[in-house]
Amino acid sequence: MKNMLTIDRRVAVVAAIVVAVTLVVLAILVSNGAAAQDHASSMIEYGL
């Protein structure tokens, strides 16, 4: 059981890192002047 808990924690940490990196990348793309993606940027703002 201890091994399973350790694996679950590692998976949770990896998932959190992936989500954080994805949000950062999206923020950078939007801030780089994606004027044609107003709809996408508004969706990201609601998501955050």
GUVONU-425766 format. One record per residue (C-alpha): residue in three letters; y, z, x. Coordinates in steps of 0.25 Angstrom, whole numbers, plus 5000, padded with zeros to 4 digits. Example, Ala and Ser with C-alpha at 12.3 -4.5 7.8 and 13.67 -1.06 7.14 Angstrom:
% GUVONU-425766
ALA498250315049/SER499650295055/
//
This chain:
% GUVONU-425766
MET500050005000/LYS501050035011/ASN500849895017/MET501149835003/LEU502449915002/THR502849875016/ILE502649725012/ASP503349744999/ARG504549805006/ARG504549695016/VAL504549585005/ALA505649654998/VAL506549665011/VAL506249515014/ALA506549474999/ALA507849555000/ILE508249485013/VAL507949355007/VAL508849374995/ALA509949435003/VAL509949315013/THR509849215001/LEU511149284995/VAL511849275008/VAL511549125010/LEU511949094995/ALA513249174998/ILE513549095010/LEU513248965004/VAL514148994992/SER515249045001/ASN515248915009/GLY515948844998/ALA514848794988/ALA515948754978/ALA514948664971/GLN514048774969/ASP514948864960/HIS513748884950/ALA512848924961/SER513849024967/SER514149084953/MET512649104951/ILE512549174965/GLU513749264961/TYR513049304949/GLY511749324957/LEU512449424966/
//
